[in-house]
Amino acid sequence: MSRKAKVMIVEDHPIFRKGLAQLINEEKDMEICGEAEDVIEAKKILVKARPDMMIVDLTLKGVSGLNLIKDFHEHLPDLPILVLSMHDESIYAERVLRAGARGYIMKQEMTDKVIVAIRHVLAGKMFFSESVVESFLGMMTGKPAASPQNPIDTLSDRELEVFTLIGKGTGRKEIGDKLHVSIKTVGTYREKIKMKLGIKSSPELVRRAVEWVQEQGE
């Protein structure tokens, strides 16, 4: 009998994590080898679990899932990572691909697509929606990229992280502590975000950030 593929989950919602684990464990050729709710726990489990692939949510306690993907890809470039998130694929798919992930599924599609996506990633393939694949192919063939329909697309990964934290009511000092940067640097990020999104004042920045977070269902 061939060895089952070992899958590790990094997801901070216990009920969702258990449901996903049950779905995977029902497959005859794969099993869950570890579950973590944050980056620190994930790093501890990873050493012992030695997974064949990892499923990561973008919204985690402490550090963003995007940063976790970048960190793990840097140290374990051969570890396949699949992102499973509530966030809009059109905004995050390119970001997670650049970070080192090999696939992206929105949680709303989990039941129908997650097993197929896992098999694709385990086989060394990519798994993204058709529209995202077309966008990637356009960039690879040198086709001029259309202007982003959503101004959020113009933000860098770190600027988007700061914008999201602002929308969650996080103050400058706490943002600095979370991202390990100075309050001055946080202020610089805020100004860049305001410029890119055409925001004139700090109150408007907070309002737009709160609206963004609510739209994402966080």
N, C-alpha and C positions, 0 to 999 in steps of 0.2 A: 504493500500500500504506500503510495507516494505521500511525502510530508505535506501537511497543510500549510498554506501561506499564512504568515503571522502578521496581523494588522494591529496597529496601535492607534488609539483615539485620544486627541487632545481637545477637550470640549468642556466649558465651564457650567453647562446646564445639566445637572445629574439625570433628570428624567429623559431628556433627549439623548444623552450619552448612553444610558442603559438601553433605550429603545434601538439605537443604532447598533450597539453591541449584540443585542439579541438577533437582529436582522442578519448580521454577518455570521454569527455562530450557527445559524440555521443552515448555512451552506456547507456542503460536504468537504470542500477543498480549501476552506479558510477558517481562521479562528482569531479571536481577540487575545492578544498577548499582554496588553497593558492599557490602562486608562488613566488619564491625568486631567486635572482641571485648570492647571496653569503651567507656566514655563518652568518654574523651579521643580515641580513634581515631574514634569515631562522629562527633564534632563536626568533625574534620578532613575526613573523607570526605564528610560531608553538603554542605559548601560546593561541592565539585567535582561530586558525583554528581547533585545536584538531583533526588532521587527523587519519584515520584508518591505513594508510600506507604512506610511503614517497618514492619518486623516486629521486635519487641523481646522478649527473654527477661527475666523478672523477676530472675533471679539472674545478676549480672554482677560482674566484678572491680572492686573499689574502691567504686563507688556502685551502689545498687540500681537495677534497671530502672524501678521506680516513680518514683524521683526523676528519672531521665532523661526519662520521659514527661512529668512535670510541667514540667521545664525546657524541653523542646522545644515542648510545647503552648503555653507562655507566649510563646515567641519566634516560633514558627511554628504558629499556631492552625489554619491550613488544611491542615497536613500530616497525613493520615490515619495512625493508628498501630494496628496489630494486635498483641496480646500472644499469644505462644506460650510456654507454660510448663508445668512439671511440677507446679506448685502447684495445690491444690484450687480450682476455679472458685468454689465457694460462699463461700470466704473472700476471694478476691482480685478477683472480677468487679466488685463495686461500687466497690472502691478504684481499680481501673484506669480505670473509667468517670469517676469524680470527677477523676482525674488528667488525663483528656483523651483516653484511648484509645477506639477505636470498635469493638473486638471482642476476644474472648478465646477461645483454644483450648488445651486441655490437650494436651501432647505425645503422649500415648497415642492421640489422635484425629487426629494430623497427616496421615497418609497419606490418610485418607478425607475430611477436611474442609478442609484448608488452602487448596486452590485455590478452593473455593466461598467460603470466608471472605474471601480476598483480593479476589475479584470483588465481593463485597458491599461491602467497605470502599472499594474503588476507585470504586464506583457511588454513594458517599455514604451508604450504609446502615450499620446496626449489625449485628454478628454475635455473638450470645451464645446459650447453650443455652436451651431452652424454659423450664426451671425458673427460670433467672435472669431471663428476660424477664418471667415472671409476677410475680416478686418486685419488679422495677422498676415494673411497671404498678400493683401494689398500693400502692407508695409514692407514685406520681404521682396516684392517685385518692383519696389520703387514707385508704386502708385502714390500720387500726392494725397496725403491724409486730409480728410475733410475737417473743417473747423469744428472743434468740440461743441456738440449741442448743449452739453451741460458744463457750465463754468467750473464746476468741481473738478473736472478732468484736467484742468490746467494746474492744479495743486500738486506739489511733490508728495511723496509718501509721508514724509515727516510733517509737512504743512497740513495734510489731511488728518493726520493723527492729532495734531494740536487743535485743529478746527473741531474735531469730534469731541475731544476732551473739554473744550470750551462749551460745547453744546450740552455736555453732561453736568455743567455747573462747576467744573474744576477751576480753581484759582491759579494765578500765575505761578506762585511758589510751588504748589502741589504738582503742576504740570512740569515745572523744572525738575522737581524731585523724581517724578516718574520717568522722565526722559534723560535724567542725569545731565542737565544743561543749566546754565545760569538763568536768572530771571530776565536779565538783559537779552539773552538769546531768545527766550520765549517772546519777549516784546518784539524782537526782529521778525520772528515767524508771524506774529499777529499782523504786523505792518505789511508783510509780503502777501498774506492772505487777503487783507483788505484791498490791496492794490489789484490783485488778480481777479477778485470777485466784484470790483467796483463799489466797495463799501466805504462810506464816508466817515463813519464814527464808530467808537467802541460799542455803544449800545446797539447799533445796527448789526455789528459783528456778532454779538451775543445772540440777538434775536434770530439771525440767519442760521447760526450754528445750532441753536435749540430746534429750529424747524427742521434742519437737516437730520439731526439725531432722531427726531420723532418720525420722520419719513422712513428712516432706516429700521424703525421698530426696536430701537435699543432702549 
